[in-house]
Amino acid sequence: MDAGRRKYRIRLSELCLSLGTSPDLHFVGDHVSNRICGHVGEYVVVGRERCRIQRVERIDDAEYFEATGRNEPKGRIKAEATTQGE
């Protein structure tokens, strides 16, 4: 999950068959703050399926891009040195 400057890996307690096939996905967090921390009672809801969250791990950008199949973040600009007079 990309939360801006921070990235997280969310591990589920069970197989979530609808994950990746449904256009709808949302999280159900704790009852007070609605945050997802990997505690009991937190779910990923995909379509009509509720999938229990087992744990949430903070990961770095490299792990995130590897897990999502991207080589680098979107919007990154690469600059190359050029020689003058060409």
Summary of the structure (lengths in Angstrom):
residues: 86
radius of gyration: 18.1
end to end distance: 44.8
largest distance: 64.9
contacts: 161
relative contact order: 0.23
helix: 8%
strand: 33%
